[in-house]
Structures are given as structure tokens and as C-alpha cells.
């Protein structure tokens, strides 16, 4: 199982915002800290605001903040919003072309593994993994 860059950046954005609850964070600041493209970060932020994880604050001194307390942001729920394909092998995705499908028991094992993966994530919140307030830019 491997998470996409979209999920990776989503987790980092939320961790960064959780580490700075005393102020708003900006896209430009996170671009500098994460070294990712502005376009990719804008897509992530849009997804996180649309799904209720981040709250945008408009205006000259605007920025972003968590829409929920870190203890209310479930990691399993977050990843279900940021990932669109949990089919680990071809036969678990659409268009199954595997000639072994009839007798193969691998999908059942992988489904149990995915269930265990999400059981752990569903029991964790952002508060369980959040960082202490850190000056990421060295300012």
C-alpha cells in the first residue's frame, strides 16, 4: 500500500496548520516549507476546505486554519477523502483481466490487510500525530 503525493501533502498541510493554531497559515508559506508546487498545494487546500478539514479566511491578512480541533480529524476519514483507489492489485480494481481470478485467494487476504490498515487509521486523529509548534522556516 502506498499513499499518493496528494494524501502525503494533505497530511502535511493539516499537521502544519495544527502546529500553528495561534495564527493563520498561508499557501505561500507552505510552498516554501514543503518545496511543492503552488498548483499542487492549491488542489490539496481546495480538497481540504471542500471536505471540512480546513477553513479559509479571506482578506489581506487571510490564510487558513483547521476547521476542526485536531482530535476531531480522523486519519482514516481523511485518507478516504484524499485517495481514490485502494485496489492494491489489478484484480481489485475495475477491468479485472487476471486469468487466475477464479481460484485465487489473494484478494481476500489483501482486503483483510486493507481493513487492518484502516482499523488503525480509524482509531487515530490528527491530535495523535501532531507536531509541537515549530518554526519551519527558521525565522
N, C-alpha and C positions, 0 to 999 in steps of 0.2 A: 504494500500500500504506500502510495506516495501522494502527498498533497500538492496541488498546483501552486504556482507562484502567487496566484490571486489569493488563495487561502493564507499562504505564508505572510503576504503583505497585510492582509486583513487582520491577522493576529497581531502583527507588529504595530499597526495603527491603533488598535484598541489598547494594547499594552502601553504604548506611548501616551495615549490620552489618559489612561488610568494613572500613569506616573506623574501627570501634571494636572491634577484635579483643581489646583489653585488658580489655574489660568486657562485660557483658550489656546489650542494648538492650531497651527496653520499648515496648509498643504506645502507651501514653500519650505517651511521648517522641516517637515518630514521628508521632502525630496532630498534636502541636504543631509539629513541624518541617515536615511536608508539607502541613498545612492540609486534610487529607482527613477524611472521617467515620470514626469508630471502627468502625462496621459494615463499611464497605468494607475498611478495613485488617485487620479480623479475618478476613474472607473470604480476602484475599490471604495472610495469615500461615498460615491453615489449609491453603491450597493448597501453599504453600512447605514447610511441615512435612510434610504428607502425601507430597509428592514428593521428600523427602530433601534439600532445599536449606537449610532452617533446622532448628535443634534447639531445642525449648523446654526451659527449665529451670524447674521448678515451685518453689513455696515463696515465703516472704515477700520474699526478695531475688531472686526469679526474673526471668526475662526470656528473651531469645532470643539465639542466636549462630549463626553459619554452621555447617552440618553438615559442610561440606567446605571444604577450602582454596580460596581464590579461583581458583587455577589449575586446579581440578578442576570448576568450574562453567562449563559450556559455554553460551554465549549462545543458540545455535540450539536446543539441547535445552530450555533454559528457556522460550523462546518457544513451542515446540511444546506445552509443558505449560500455558501461560497463554492461548494463543489457540485458538479452536475453529473458526475459519472463515478459510481462506486463499483462498477463492473471490473473486477481485478483481472479476469482473463476473458478472452473473446467470447466464450460460451455464456458468460453472464451479461453480456451486452447485446444490443439488438443486432440482428443479422448473423446469428449463430451459424457458422459454416463448418464446425468441427465434426469430423466423421466418428469421433469417439463418444459423442453425446449420449447415445442410448445406454451405455453401460458404465459411463464414467461417474465416479462418486466425488470427484474433486470439487465441483461447485458447492456441494453440501458442506464440505469441510471449510471452504473459503467463506461461505455465508456465515458459518458459526464463528470464524475468525473475525469477520467484519462486525458481527453482533457483539463480540467481546470488545473490539476496538471502540465501538460506540457506547458500550456499557461503561467503560472507563471515562470517556469524554462526557457522557451524560451526567456523570457524578461529579464533574468538576466545573468550576466557574472561573471567570477572569480573576476573581479575588484569590483563588488558589495558586495562580501562577504570576500574579502581577509583580512589577518591579518597584523598588523604592524610587522616590523622586531622584532622578539623575540628570546631570547637565550633559546631555548627549553631544552638544556642540562645543563644549569646553569654554563656554562664555561665562 
